[in-house]
Amino acid sequence: MSLDLSIKEKHGISAETLLQALRWRYATKAFDPTRKIPADVWSALEEALVLSASSFGLQPYRFLVVQDPSLRQQLLPHAWNQRQVVDASHFVVFAVPTSLSAADIDRWIDRMCEVRKVTRESLAAYREMMSNMLLDPAFAPQAVHWAARQAYLALGNLLTAAALLEVDTCPIEGFVPAEFDRLLQLREQGYTSVVCCALGYRAPNDKYATLPKVRFPKSELIRYL
């Protein structure tokens, strides 16, 4: 039995299917504004966001799906007028808390108790470990950067999931966070925007769709020690 077939039998997807999806994916420059992501496909992508990995499992982020066309138009000039903001089927802003508190940790502990049917006492050591790191005053200046790294894990998960479902994506860092925060009223909620992602379907005239993917060879990027 080939390795590819073995993977497919275990997971319902072959190694080549995964690689084909990743080769097909690119940062879409022009979206077809008339095509919308079907509800069931979007629901799966939402689950992919929720199922993303994060440090301690704490999920220090929120995913803001901006649906209001007028709000997207207001965001547009603060994103270098990149048309993906308004033309894509869905536009997601990844936001993270500007600080962390004991309440954030306790909320996660409570959720673990609820889902896994365990006591808070059984998680006391885990809570202490998180608190020792995240609530240390020396960590406070790094908290937003740490949370941003967790959001980027979710972004990567979303890009891969979308590619497997043949949904086009464009991650966007070219925007003014302060203006996005103002328009989305994030600061009042204790959050700030860190990255965005447009999702939908490529326009037929997007020339970037047919360009060869440029990557350094594996021999330069991967080392075995």
C-alpha positions, 0 to 999 in steps of 0.5 A: 500500500502506498503512503499516499493511499494510506493517508487517504484511507486514514484521513479521507484526503491524500497527500497529493490532494493537500499539496495540489490545494496548497499549490493552487492557493495564492494571494488573490488580488482580484475577487469576483464580487458577484460570487459568494461563499455558500453557507455550508462552506463558510460554516466549515471555515468558521469551524476551522478558525475555532479549531485552530491551535493556540498557546495554552489553548487560550484563544486570545483573539476574536474574528470579526466578519465584516458583512456591512458593505458600507462599513467595508467601504469605510475600511477601504481607504485605510487598507491602501484601497485594496479592492479585496476589502470590498469585492471579496465574499467575506472579509475577516479582521483578526483582533487580539486583546491589548492586555490579559487578566486573571479573568481571561484565564478563569474564563478558559478554565471554566470552559474546560471544566464545562466541556471536559466535566472536570473540577477547577481543583483538578486544573489548579496547576494548569491555571497557575502555570498560565498565570505565572507567565501571562500575568507576570508584570514583565510579560505585560508589554509583550502580551499583545504581540504574543496574542498576535502570534496566536491569531496568525496561527488561526490565519494559517489554518484558515488559508489551508482550510480554504484552499482545500475547499477551493475558496480563494483567500488574500491575507492582508497586513497592509492596513492602518490598525488604528483606523480599523480599531476606530471604525470597528470600535475595538479599543472600547472592547479592549482589542486591537486589529492585527491582520485581515483576510479576504475570502471568496472566488478569484475574478477571471481576469486576475493575472496572478492566478496563473503565475508560477508559485515562487518558493526557495527550494526545500534544500535551502529552507529545511534542515535536518539536524 
